[in-house]
């Protein structure tokens, strides 16, 4: 039996899904804020879902995760700058970090589109939008 990539991806992401947070989302607010929550994972745009709907648990959740992801991006950028001083190995590790970050960004955007409450490991509990 061949497993489609979408099934594999969503099964993988489900292990990071916060069922308690997802239970607070209504289908209406997910549909209303899907686009804004996708934007939360594009760097400085992390605040867009919160501005779009301050009363939505879904928008607040993804604004907070977008902020955590933004901070992780800054940390990864600093690491890449430091690694740039190491010939060859620094370039390879820096490139791999960039690829991992980009894949994570795409997966988080897909999960936001699907109405999931995926928490970023380690830093996903950070909450600035309440």
Backbone as JSON, one array per atom type, in Angstrom:
{
  "sequence": "XXXXXXXXXXXXXXXXXXXXXXXXXXXXXXXXXXXXXXXXXXXXXXXXXXXXXXXXXXXXXXXXXXXXXXXXXXXXXXXXXXXXXXXXXXXXXXXXXXXXXXXXXXXXXXXXXXXXXXXXXXXXXXXXXX",
  "N": [[0.85, -1.18, 0.0], [0.63, 2.14, -0.92], [1.43, 5.16, 0.6], [0.09, 8.34, 0.55], [1.74, 11.52, 0.15], [0.47, 13.65, 1.43], [-1.1, 12.45, 3.43], [0.92, 11.29, 4.98], [2.32, 13.61, 5.78], [0.36, 15.03, 7.26], [-0.17, 13.16, 9.26], [2.3, 13.14, 10.52], [2.41, 15.81, 11.41], [0.26, 15.82, 13.16], [1.2, 14.79, 15.55], [2.2, 16.96, 16.84], [0.02, 18.46, 17.31], [-2.12, 20.44, 19.26], [-4.66, 19.38, 20.92], [-6.37, 20.4, 22.85], [-6.25, 23.2, 22.48], [-7.14, 23.31, 19.85], [-9.75, 22.49, 20.17], [-11.0, 24.76, 21.02], [-11.44, 26.28, 18.81], [-13.79, 27.48, 16.45], [-15.58, 26.31, 13.57], [-16.41, 28.37, 11.96], [-14.76, 30.6, 12.7], [-12.31, 29.58, 11.91], [-12.61, 29.34, 9.13], [-13.06, 32.03, 8.52], [-10.63, 33.26, 9.24], [-8.53, 31.89, 8.03], [-6.75, 32.66, 5.88], [-5.37, 34.86, 7.0], [-4.1, 33.6, 9.12], [-2.33, 31.93, 7.83], [-0.54, 33.79, 6.85], [0.79, 34.46, 9.18], [3.09, 32.99, 9.47], [4.99, 34.07, 7.87], [7.51, 35.56, 8.48], [7.84, 38.8, 9.74], [5.15, 39.25, 9.66], [3.71, 38.0, 11.63], [1.86, 39.13, 13.42], [-0.47, 39.68, 12.05], [-2.83, 37.89, 12.06], [-3.88, 38.41, 14.64], [-4.46, 41.15, 14.56], [-6.38, 41.09, 12.59], [-8.54, 39.7, 13.78], [-9.19, 40.09, 16.88], [-10.67, 38.71, 18.76], [-10.7, 36.04, 18.2], [-9.86, 32.77, 19.03], [-8.49, 31.06, 17.4], [-7.09, 32.8, 15.66], [-5.46, 34.14, 17.53], [-3.96, 31.99, 18.51], [-2.43, 31.21, 16.23], [-1.11, 33.61, 15.71], [0.54, 33.76, 17.96], [2.08, 31.41, 17.58], [3.25, 32.08, 15.15], [4.81, 34.23, 16.0], [6.62, 32.9, 17.7], [7.84, 31.3, 15.78], [9.01, 33.27, 14.21], [10.91, 34.29, 16.02], [12.49, 32.0, 16.22], [13.46, 31.93, 13.64], [15.1, 34.19, 13.65], [17.03, 33.34, 15.48], [18.09, 31.15, 14.09], [19.15, 32.5, 11.91], [21.21, 33.96, 13.12], [22.83, 31.84, 13.95], [23.51, 30.83, 11.44], [25.07, 32.93, 10.45], [27.24, 32.85, 12.19], [28.18, 30.28, 11.61], [29.04, 30.71, 9.05], [31.66, 31.41, 9.11], [33.07, 29.1, 9.15], [34.68, 27.23, 6.87], [33.23, 25.39, 4.18], [31.92, 23.26, 5.87], [30.38, 24.99, 7.43], [28.87, 26.24, 5.44], [27.39, 24.09, 4.42], [25.93, 23.18, 6.69], [24.58, 25.54, 7.3], [23.03, 25.82, 4.97], [21.43, 23.49, 5.2], [20.02, 24.1, 7.56], [18.52, 26.25, 6.62], [16.9, 24.97, 4.7], [15.45, 23.18, 6.33], [14.1, 25.02, 7.94], [12.53, 26.31, 5.98], [10.89, 24.19, 5.05], [9.54, 23.6, 7.43], [8.13, 25.99, 7.72], [6.37, 25.88, 5.51], [4.89, 23.57, 6.2], [3.68, 24.44, 8.61], [2.09, 26.5, 7.61], [0.32, 25.04, 6.01], [-0.95, 23.53, 7.98], [-2.18, 25.6, 9.41], [-3.96, 26.46, 7.47], [-5.61, 24.23, 7.37], [-6.87, 24.37, 9.78], [-5.68, 23.4, 12.05], [-4.08, 23.09, 15.3], [-1.14, 23.32, 15.65], [1.62, 23.12, 17.67], [4.78, 24.63, 17.95], [7.61, 22.78, 18.66], [9.32, 23.06, 21.79], [9.53, 26.05, 21.81], [6.92, 26.73, 21.39], [5.09, 27.31, 23.38], [5.22, 29.91, 24.05], [3.57, 32.95, 24.59], [2.25, 35.86, 23.53], [0.1, 37.18, 22.55], [-2.91, 37.57, 23.92]],
  "CA": [[0.0, 0.0, 0.0], [1.39, 3.37, -1.03], [0.88, 6.24, 1.42], [0.27, 9.63, -0.12], [2.57, 12.46, 0.92], [-0.39, 14.47, 2.28], [-1.45, 11.65, 4.61], [2.13, 11.19, 5.8], [2.6, 14.92, 6.34], [-0.62, 15.37, 8.29], [0.06, 12.24, 10.38], [3.49, 13.65, 11.19], [2.08, 17.06, 12.09], [-0.7, 15.56, 14.22], [1.88, 14.54, 16.82], [2.45, 18.27, 17.46], [-1.26, 19.15, 17.41], [-2.64, 20.69, 20.6], [-6.1, 19.1, 20.82], [-7.1, 21.32, 23.74], [-6.35, 24.49, 21.8], [-7.96, 23.14, 18.64], [-11.14, 22.35, 20.6], [-11.56, 26.09, 21.24], [-11.7, 26.92, 17.51], [-15.05, 27.14, 15.76], [-15.4, 26.18, 12.12], [-16.64, 29.69, 11.38], [-13.58, 31.44, 12.85], [-11.23, 29.01, 11.1], [-12.88, 29.73, 7.75], [-12.93, 33.49, 8.43], [-9.26, 33.72, 9.48], [-7.54, 31.0, 7.42], [-5.74, 33.38, 5.1], [-4.56, 35.67, 7.91], [-3.27, 32.71, 9.93], [-1.24, 31.47, 6.96], [0.43, 34.89, 6.8], [1.5, 34.55, 10.45], [4.36, 32.27, 9.39], [5.85, 34.78, 6.93], [8.37, 36.53, 9.14], [7.32, 39.88, 10.56], [3.69, 39.29, 9.55], [3.12, 37.16, 12.69], [0.8, 39.84, 14.14], [-1.62, 39.89, 11.17], [-4.08, 37.25, 12.51], [-4.39, 39.08, 15.83], [-5.04, 42.42, 14.11], [-7.57, 40.77, 11.79], [-9.64, 39.29, 14.65], [-8.67, 40.03, 18.25], [-11.51, 37.85, 19.59], [-10.63, 34.67, 17.71], [-8.84, 31.91, 19.65], [-7.71, 30.53, 16.28], [-6.18, 33.86, 15.21], [-4.48, 34.36, 18.6], [-3.06, 30.84, 18.55], [-1.47, 31.26, 15.11], [-0.27, 34.8, 15.9], [1.57, 33.37, 18.93], [2.99, 30.45, 16.95], [4.0, 32.85, 14.16], [5.83, 34.99, 16.72], [7.65, 31.94, 18.11], [8.55, 30.91, 14.56], [9.82, 34.44, 13.85], [12.07, 34.29, 16.93], [13.34, 30.87, 15.81], [14.12, 32.35, 12.4], [16.19, 35.09, 14.03], [18.08, 32.52, 16.09], [18.72, 30.37, 13.01], [19.95, 33.44, 11.12], [22.43, 34.24, 13.88], [23.64, 30.63, 13.87], [24.05, 30.75, 10.08], [26.14, 33.94, 10.33], [28.39, 32.31, 12.92], [28.69, 29.13, 10.85], [29.63, 31.17, 7.79], [33.11, 31.53, 9.29], [33.66, 27.77, 9.03], [34.61, 26.88, 5.45], [32.52, 24.21, 3.69], [30.99, 22.72, 6.87], [29.45, 26.08, 7.77], [27.96, 26.43, 4.31], [26.5, 22.93, 4.33], [25.02, 23.21, 7.83], [23.73, 26.72, 7.09], [22.06, 25.48, 3.92], [20.49, 22.52, 5.77], [19.14, 24.84, 8.48], [17.58, 27.01, 5.79], [15.93, 24.04, 4.11], [14.58, 22.7, 7.42], [13.24, 26.15, 8.31], [11.57, 26.53, 4.9], [9.93, 23.08, 5.08], [8.71, 23.81, 8.62], [7.24, 27.11, 7.42], [5.32, 25.38, 4.62], [4.04, 22.66, 6.98], [2.88, 25.24, 9.53], [1.09, 27.19, 6.81], [-0.69, 24.04, 5.63], [-1.71, 23.22, 9.19], [-3.02, 26.76, 9.68], [-5.04, 26.41, 6.48], [-6.5, 23.12, 7.7], [-7.52, 24.62, 11.06], [-5.01, 22.65, 13.1], [-3.39, 23.86, 16.33], [0.18, 22.71, 15.78], [2.56, 23.9, 18.5], [6.18, 24.46, 17.6], [8.28, 22.17, 19.81], [10.17, 23.84, 22.69], [9.17, 27.46, 21.95], [5.51, 26.92, 21.03], [4.23, 27.74, 24.51], [5.36, 31.35, 24.18], [2.29, 33.55, 24.32], [2.23, 37.31, 23.72], [-1.24, 37.63, 22.19], [-3.85, 36.91, 24.84]],
  "C": [[0.89, 1.24, 0.0], [0.67, 4.45, -0.24], [1.14, 7.56, 0.71], [1.07, 10.57, 0.78], [1.71, 13.32, 1.84], [-0.78, 13.72, 3.54], [-0.26, 11.55, 5.54], [2.41, 12.51, 6.52], [1.64, 15.26, 7.47], [-0.49, 14.43, 9.49], [1.26, 12.71, 11.19], [3.16, 14.9, 12.0], [1.09, 16.85, 13.24], [-0.02, 15.28, 15.56], [2.22, 15.85, 17.54], [1.16, 19.06, 17.67], [-1.7, 19.26, 18.86], [-4.17, 20.55, 20.54], [-6.91, 20.03, 21.7], [-7.29, 22.68, 23.09], [-7.26, 24.39, 20.59], [-9.44, 23.04, 19.0], [-11.8, 23.71, 20.84], [-11.87, 26.82, 19.94], [-13.07, 26.51, 16.99], [-14.77, 27.08, 14.27], [-15.54, 27.54, 11.44], [-15.4, 30.58, 11.51], [-12.4, 30.91, 12.07], [-11.41, 29.47, 9.65], [-12.63, 31.23, 7.55], [-11.46, 33.94, 8.47], [-8.16, 32.86, 8.85], [-6.41, 31.75, 6.74], [-4.81, 34.17, 6.01], [-3.62, 34.8, 8.74], [-2.13, 32.11, 9.11], [-0.14, 32.53, 6.91], [1.28, 34.98, 8.07], [2.89, 33.91, 10.38], [5.33, 32.89, 8.38], [6.57, 35.93, 7.64], [7.64, 37.53, 10.01], [5.79, 39.97, 10.52], [2.99, 38.46, 10.63], [1.93, 37.81, 13.38], [-0.5, 39.97, 13.34], [-2.88, 39.17, 11.66], [-4.7, 37.95, 13.72], [-5.06, 40.4, 15.46], [-6.34, 42.16, 13.35], [-8.77, 40.42, 12.67], [-9.13, 39.05, 16.07], [-9.45, 39.06, 19.15], [-11.44, 36.38, 19.22], [-9.5, 33.89, 18.39], [-7.92, 31.34, 18.57], [-6.67, 31.56, 15.81], [-5.09, 34.11, 16.26], [-3.47, 33.22, 18.65], [-2.0, 30.95, 17.46], [-0.61, 32.53, 15.15], [0.86, 34.47, 16.88], [2.57, 32.38, 18.33], [3.84, 31.14, 15.89], [5.11, 33.67, 14.81], [6.96, 34.08, 17.17], [8.49, 31.51, 16.91], [9.46, 32.04, 14.08], [11.07, 34.51, 14.71], [13.03, 33.15, 16.58], [14.11, 31.22, 14.54], [15.29, 33.28, 12.7], [17.35, 34.29, 14.61], [18.82, 31.71, 15.03], [19.59, 31.28, 12.15], [21.26, 33.77, 11.82], [23.37, 33.04, 13.8], [24.28, 30.51, 12.48], [25.19, 31.75, 9.87], [27.4, 33.43, 11.02], [29.02, 31.17, 12.14], [29.37, 29.53, 9.54], [31.15, 31.31, 7.88], [33.83, 30.19, 9.2], [33.55, 27.34, 7.57], [33.93, 25.52, 5.23], [31.49, 23.7, 4.7], [29.95, 23.77, 7.25], [28.42, 26.3, 6.68], [26.94, 25.3, 4.22], [25.47, 22.96, 5.46], [24.06, 24.4, 7.72], [22.65, 26.46, 6.06], [21.0, 24.51, 4.45], [19.52, 23.19, 6.75], [18.1, 25.64, 7.71], [16.51, 26.13, 5.19], [14.94, 23.55, 5.17], [13.61, 23.81, 7.82], [12.16, 26.37, 7.25], [10.49, 25.44, 4.89], [8.99, 23.24, 6.27], [7.7, 24.93, 8.38], [6.07, 26.65, 6.55], [4.36, 24.47, 5.38], [3.14, 23.43, 7.95], [1.8, 26.01, 8.79], [-0.04, 26.24, 6.4], [-1.57, 23.7, 6.83], [-2.63, 24.37, 9.56], [-4.21, 26.77, 8.72], [-6.07, 25.35, 6.83], [-7.18, 23.28, 9.06], [-6.9, 23.87, 12.22], [-4.31, 23.59, 14.08], [-2.05, 23.21, 16.61], [1.1, 23.64, 16.56], [3.99, 23.58, 18.06], [6.88, 23.87, 18.83], [9.21, 23.17, 20.52], [9.67, 25.28, 22.88], [7.69, 27.74, 21.7], [4.6, 27.35, 22.15], [4.33, 29.23, 24.76], [4.04, 32.01, 23.78], [2.34, 35.06, 24.59], [0.86, 37.89, 23.38], [-2.25, 36.86, 23.04], [-5.27, 37.34, 24.57]]
}
